[in-house]
Amino acid sequence: MSSAIASEPRELTYEPSAAEVDSFVAVPAEPVRDVGLAGRIVRASAPVAWRLLKPSVVIVAFLALWEIAPRVGLVDEVFLPPFTTVVGAFFDLARSGELWQHVSASLFRALVGFLVAIAIAIPLGIAIAWYRPVADFLNPILELFRNTAALALLPVFVLILGIGEESKVALVIYACAFPILLNTISGVRTVDPLLVKSASSLGLSPIRLFQKVVLPAAVPTIFTGIRMAAASSILVLIAAEMVGAKAGLGYLITASQYNFQIPNMYAGIIAISILGLTINAVLVLVERRLSRWRAAI
């Protein structure tokens, strides 16, 4: 009989040669760097800085194109002066006081018409939205006038009220009233009925119901109309001042064009943009203050 010989498992080992050992290059571990407080502040503030600078990138690019295009001959420098030339004309008008004279005249007309439009349109919009008989009575005439452009009625206002301040303020009131009115109606009608029923079940009077429920819920929509009306007030007023006025930004632009003072014309356009941005920023702050209750929900 043949006996089976059990073989024990042998451990296989591998020993690299000296040449193979020399071919390996030791990679030292990268030391941990302490960025410190300044580095942490930079890392934390970088996203915030980019978020603030990102909206201005397009504006800076536009202004750079405006500066470069006339200087390299892409456009005629006579009709489109470089941006720095326009800025110089802007500060010359500001130092002489002429710019403030025109800005104050336009701002006074726009604010008077804008505030009168708010005082008329918001109560009227609430009444139309809340009381069906008022809506049925006024809707036909409102539909007729809201589809008539404000500038189309400029000759009518001039014929009836004259070429003075009254016709310009009346035109601004007409142009501002309909955006505010329509957005007020929409804001009041879209208030959650459950909120109104809940407030009514608590025994609130109609006045308190408007004050505590309806108006706060309708504020965002109403302010959308107010901001649209603010933009319309500036645009319509400038057009009216171009027709018949002795002061105002519209008059400044037209007079500069007729006298071939092109940098002054563009300076007036820049003043209109700054004025519109300022008014819009003020309205945004007021809206946020009146809508603070929404942040708490």
C-alpha positions as CSV (number, residue, x, y, z in Angstrom):
1,M,0.0,0.0,0.0
2,S,1.2,3.4,-0.8
3,S,1.0,6.0,1.9
4,A,-0.2,9.6,1.1
5,I,2.3,12.2,2.1
6,A,0.7,15.4,3.3
7,S,2.5,18.5,2.1
8,E,2.5,21.5,4.4
9,P,1.7,24.8,2.7
10,R,4.7,27.0,2.1
11,E,4.6,30.8,2.5
12,L,5.6,32.6,-0.7
13,T,7.7,35.7,-0.1
14,Y,9.0,38.2,-2.6
15,E,12.2,40.2,-2.1
16,P,12.7,43.1,-4.5
17,S,16.1,43.5,-6.0
18,A,18.4,46.4,-5.3
19,A,17.6,48.0,-8.7
20,E,13.9,47.8,-8.1
21,V,14.3,49.4,-4.7
22,D,16.3,52.3,-6.2
23,S,13.6,52.9,-8.9
24,F,11.0,53.8,-6.3
25,V,10.9,57.5,-5.3
26,A,9.6,58.4,-1.9
27,V,6.8,61.1,-2.0
28,P,6.8,63.2,1.1
29,A,3.5,63.9,2.8
30,E,2.2,67.4,2.2
31,P,2.4,69.3,5.4
32,V,-0.8,70.7,6.8
33,R,-0.8,74.4,6.4
34,D,-2.5,76.7,8.9
35,V,-4.3,79.3,6.8
36,G,-4.9,81.4,9.9
37,L,-7.6,83.9,10.6
38,A,-7.0,86.1,7.6
39,G,-7.2,83.1,5.2
40,R,-10.5,81.9,6.8
41,I,-11.9,85.4,6.4
42,V,-10.9,85.5,2.7
43,R,-12.4,82.1,2.1
44,A,-15.7,83.0,3.8
45,S,-16.0,86.4,2.1
46,A,-15.1,85.4,-1.4
47,P,-18.6,83.9,-2.3
48,V,-20.3,87.0,-0.8
49,A,-18.0,89.4,-2.7
50,W,-18.6,87.5,-6.0
51,R,-22.4,87.6,-5.4
52,L,-22.2,91.4,-4.9
53,L,-19.9,92.0,-7.9
54,K,-21.6,89.6,-10.3
55,P,-24.5,92.0,-11.2
56,S,-22.1,94.8,-11.9
57,V,-20.0,92.8,-14.4
58,V,-22.3,93.4,-17.3
59,I,-22.6,97.1,-16.4
60,V,-18.8,97.5,-16.3
61,A,-18.5,95.7,-19.6
62,F,-21.1,98.0,-21.2
63,L,-19.4,101.1,-19.9
64,A,-16.0,99.9,-21.1
65,L,-17.5,99.2,-24.6
66,W,-19.0,102.7,-24.5
67,E,-15.6,104.2,-23.7
68,I,-13.6,102.2,-26.2
69,A,-16.0,102.2,-29.2
70,P,-15.8,105.9,-30.0
71,R,-12.1,106.0,-29.4
72,V,-11.2,103.2,-31.8
73,G,-13.6,104.5,-34.5
74,L,-16.4,101.9,-34.3
75,V,-18.9,104.8,-33.9
76,D,-18.7,108.5,-34.6
77,E,-17.3,110.3,-31.5
78,V,-19.4,113.3,-32.4
79,F,-22.7,111.5,-32.0
80,L,-21.6,109.1,-29.2
81,P,-18.8,110.7,-27.1
82,P,-16.8,108.4,-24.8
83,F,-18.2,107.7,-21.4
84,T,-15.5,109.8,-19.6
85,T,-16.5,112.8,-21.7
86,V,-20.1,112.4,-20.8
87,V,-19.2,112.0,-17.1
88,G,-17.2,115.2,-17.3
89,A,-20.2,117.0,-18.8
90,F,-22.4,115.6,-16.1
91,F,-20.2,117.0,-13.3
92,D,-19.9,120.3,-15.2
93,L,-23.7,120.6,-15.2
94,A,-23.8,119.6,-11.5
95,R,-21.2,122.2,-10.5
96,S,-23.0,125.0,-12.3
97,G,-26.3,124.1,-10.6
98,E,-28.1,123.7,-13.9
99,L,-28.5,119.9,-13.5
100,W,-30.1,120.2,-10.1
101,Q,-32.5,122.8,-11.5
102,H,-33.7,120.4,-14.1
103,V,-33.7,117.4,-11.7
104,S,-35.7,119.2,-9.1
105,A,-38.3,120.4,-11.7
106,S,-38.8,116.9,-13.0
107,L,-38.8,115.3,-9.5
108,F,-41.4,117.7,-8.2
109,R,-43.8,117.0,-11.1
110,A,-43.2,113.3,-10.9
111,L,-43.7,113.0,-7.1
112,V,-46.8,115.2,-7.1
113,G,-48.5,113.2,-9.8
114,F,-47.3,109.9,-8.4
115,L,-48.6,110.6,-4.8
116,V,-51.9,111.8,-6.1
117,A,-52.3,108.7,-8.2
118,I,-51.6,106.5,-5.2
119,A,-54.1,108.4,-3.1
120,I,-56.8,107.9,-5.8
121,A,-56.0,104.4,-7.2
122,I,-55.5,102.4,-4.0
123,P,-58.9,103.2,-2.3
124,L,-60.6,102.9,-5.6
125,G,-59.0,99.6,-6.3
126,I,-60.0,98.3,-2.9
127,A,-63.6,99.4,-3.5
128,I,-63.8,97.8,-6.9
129,A,-62.3,94.5,-5.7
130,W,-64.4,94.3,-2.5
131,Y,-67.8,95.6,-3.6
132,R,-69.3,94.0,-6.7
133,P,-71.7,96.9,-7.5
134,V,-68.8,99.3,-7.6
135,A,-67.0,97.0,-10.0
136,D,-70.0,96.6,-12.3
137,F,-70.5,100.4,-12.4
138,L,-66.9,101.5,-13.1
139,N,-65.5,98.6,-15.1
140,P,-66.7,99.8,-18.5
141,I,-65.2,103.3,-18.2
142,L,-62.0,101.9,-16.7
143,E,-61.5,99.4,-19.5
144,L,-62.0,102.3,-22.0
145,F,-59.3,104.5,-20.5
146,R,-56.8,101.9,-19.4
147,N,-56.4,100.9,-23.1
148,T,-55.7,104.5,-24.1
149,A,-52.0,105.4,-24.0
150,A,-51.1,108.4,-21.8
151,L,-49.0,110.1,-24.4
152,A,-51.9,109.9,-26.9
153,L,-53.8,112.2,-24.5
154,L,-51.0,114.7,-24.1
155,P,-52.5,117.2,-26.7
156,V,-55.8,116.9,-24.9
157,F,-54.3,117.8,-21.5
158,V,-52.3,120.7,-23.1
159,L,-55.5,122.1,-24.7
160,I,-57.6,121.8,-21.6
161,L,-55.0,122.6,-18.9
162,G,-52.5,124.7,-20.8
163,I,-48.8,124.2,-21.3
164,G,-47.9,124.8,-17.7
165,E,-47.4,122.5,-14.7
166,E,-51.0,121.3,-14.5
167,S,-51.0,119.4,-17.8
168,K,-47.7,117.6,-17.0
169,V,-48.9,116.6,-13.5
170,A,-52.2,115.5,-14.8
171,L,-50.5,113.3,-17.4
172,V,-48.4,111.7,-14.7
173,I,-51.5,111.0,-12.6
174,Y,-53.2,109.4,-15.6
175,A,-50.1,107.2,-16.4
176,C,-49.6,106.1,-12.8
177,A,-53.2,105.5,-11.8
178,F,-53.9,102.4,-13.9
179,P,-50.9,100.2,-12.9
180,I,-51.6,100.9,-9.2
181,L,-55.4,100.4,-9.7
182,L,-55.1,97.1,-11.5
183,N,-52.6,95.6,-9.1
184,T,-54.6,96.7,-6.1
185,I,-57.7,95.0,-7.5
186,S,-55.7,91.9,-8.2
187,G,-54.0,91.9,-4.8
188,V,-57.3,92.3,-2.9
189,R,-59.1,89.7,-4.9
190,T,-56.4,87.1,-4.5
191,V,-56.3,87.2,-0.7
192,D,-56.8,83.7,0.7
193,P,-60.6,83.4,1.5
194,L,-59.7,81.2,4.5
195,L,-57.8,84.1,6.1
196,V,-60.8,86.4,5.6
197,K,-63.3,83.8,7.0
198,S,-61.0,83.1,10.0
199,A,-60.7,86.8,10.8
200,S,-64.4,87.3,10.4
201,S,-65.1,84.4,12.8
202,L,-63.0,86.2,15.4
203,G,-65.4,89.1,15.3
204,L,-63.2,91.7,13.5
205,S,-65.1,94.7,12.2
206,P,-64.8,95.4,8.4
207,I,-62.3,98.2,9.0
208,R,-60.1,96.0,11.2
209,L,-60.4,93.2,8.7
210,F,-59.0,95.4,6.0
211,Q,-56.3,96.7,8.3
212,K,-55.1,93.4,9.7
213,V,-55.8,90.8,6.9
214,V,-56.6,92.2,3.5
215,L,-54.1,95.0,3.1
216,P,-51.1,93.2,4.6
217,A,-51.8,90.2,2.3
218,A,-52.2,92.5,-0.8
219,V,-49.1,94.7,-0.1
220,P,-46.7,92.8,-2.4
221,T,-49.0,92.9,-5.4
222,I,-49.9,96.6,-4.7
223,F,-46.2,97.5,-4.5
224,T,-45.6,95.8,-7.8
225,G,-48.1,98.3,-9.3
226,I,-46.5,101.2,-7.4
227,R,-43.1,100.4,-8.8
228,M,-44.5,100.1,-12.3
229,A,-46.2,103.4,-11.8
230,A,-43.0,105.1,-10.6
231,A,-41.2,104.0,-13.8
232,S,-44.1,105.2,-15.9
233,S,-44.2,108.6,-14.1
234,I,-40.6,109.3,-15.1
235,L,-41.0,108.1,-18.7
236,V,-44.2,109.9,-19.4
237,L,-43.0,113.1,-17.7
238,I,-39.8,113.2,-19.8
239,A,-41.8,112.9,-23.0
240,A,-44.1,115.7,-21.8
241,E,-41.2,118.0,-21.0
242,M,-39.8,117.5,-24.4
243,V,-42.9,119.0,-26.0
244,G,-43.4,122.1,-23.9
245,A,-41.3,123.0,-20.8
246,K,-38.7,125.5,-19.8
247,A,-37.1,123.2,-17.2
248,G,-36.8,119.5,-16.5
249,L,-34.7,116.6,-17.7
250,G,-36.7,116.2,-20.8
251,Y,-36.2,119.9,-21.7
252,L,-32.4,119.5,-21.0
253,I,-32.2,116.5,-23.4
254,T,-34.1,118.3,-26.1
255,A,-32.3,121.6,-25.8
256,S,-28.9,119.9,-25.8
257,Q,-29.8,118.1,-28.9
258,Y,-31.0,121.2,-30.7
259,N,-27.8,123.1,-29.6
260,F,-25.6,120.1,-30.6
261,Q,-24.3,119.8,-27.0
262,I,-24.2,116.0,-27.3
263,P,-22.3,115.2,-24.0
264,N,-24.9,117.3,-22.1
265,M,-27.7,115.3,-23.8
266,Y,-26.2,112.0,-22.6
267,A,-25.6,113.5,-19.2
268,G,-29.4,114.2,-18.9
269,I,-30.1,110.6,-19.9
270,I,-27.7,109.4,-17.2
271,A,-29.5,111.6,-14.7
272,I,-32.8,110.0,-15.6
273,S,-31.4,106.6,-15.0
274,I,-30.0,107.5,-11.6
275,L,-33.3,109.2,-10.6
276,G,-35.3,106.1,-11.6
277,L,-32.9,103.7,-9.8
278,T,-33.1,105.9,-6.6
279,I,-36.9,105.9,-6.6
280,N,-37.1,102.2,-7.2
281,A,-34.6,101.5,-4.3
282,V,-36.7,103.7,-1.9
283,L,-39.8,101.8,-2.9
284,V,-38.1,98.4,-2.4
285,L,-37.1,99.5,1.1
286,V,-40.6,100.7,2.0
287,E,-42.1,97.4,0.6
288,R,-39.7,95.3,2.8
289,R,-40.7,97.3,5.8
290,L,-44.4,96.9,5.2
291,S,-44.0,93.2,4.5
292,R,-41.9,92.3,7.5
293,W,-44.7,90.0,8.8
294,R,-44.1,87.7,5.8
295,A,-40.5,86.9,7.1
296,A,-41.9,85.7,10.4
297,I,-44.1,83.0,8.8
